[in-house]
Amino acid sequence: MTQSSRPTSDKEALLANIALLYYGEGLTQSDIAKRMQVSRATIVNMLRESRERGIVEIRVDGKHLSSSSLARDVRDTFGLQDVYIANSDTRSTAKDRDALLSQVGRVGAAAILDIIAPGDRVGVAWGETILAVSNVMSKSFTEDVEVCQLIGSMNSDRVPASENCAIQIAGKLGAKCFTLHAPGIVASPEMADVFRNEPTIKSQLARLNNLDMTVASIGNVDADTHLKAAGMATGQELTAAHAKGAVGIICCRFIGAAGTAVAAPPDDRLVAATLANLQMPKKKLLIVCGSDRAEATLAAIRGGLVTHLCVDHSLAQQLLEQ
């Protein structure tokens, strides 16, 4: 348990004291209720509020998330450095999908804190999974860390602006944040070249040549992919990419079953990390939710885009079966 800086009100001071009794001294909610002469329900609500306000944060050591037999099996089968498994119910409704994504996000956040080291330059991608990670990540200041945005600025109905993920994770790490001051996709290849060669953007993209670690996810090439939802690819472009052999999308780039690049629109209109940028770092954390991403995840592993993997239990089993 960690506490935030000095309380700004009597209410926050009270919440902090309740949190210390529960998390620090190990008193039960009933014990605290008797001591404070309030109902147990009141204590439950106060503990919840202390978490919501950031007065107390709970951090799980990521090392323990990679110690299960299933995690070891996936790690050894694919020659990865570490695998982190999120255990959760895996049903098909949207509500259950949201719950699974939330749990994968928590495990992914713990994995980042387990892997990152002082002085690292970390590239952060964009999407629903990375947003879930950034929303729940605990504060853990790490010395001399830089966070770099991997995909130019974009908005979608599902996820806020792409820089939001990098900024949030940088804030949790106490890191410098280098956002990419360009749209993620532009109208033509010629315009993309202009953006890439603009001095400020060129220097920001150059930082991606020297990353120590990446934090990314991968999607499939189905019609509901976030690439289409964000307006970055049309249904026809997805169909054409699939016909060329694309099975996954990582940082808005298509990859085939062997993990190699598939050159298909809108690839030439992107202002984002290249596949080479994603392959170079020594530490590459891929965080994936859902067994329908199994083929895409395997492709990323084959392409040298993964050293550390965070997946849900069902996806882990699916990877071993395939």
Summary of the structure (lengths in Angstrom):
residues: 322
radius of gyration: 21.1
end to end distance: 39.9
largest distance: 70.2
contacts: 1143
relative contact order: 0.13
helix: 48%
strand: 16%
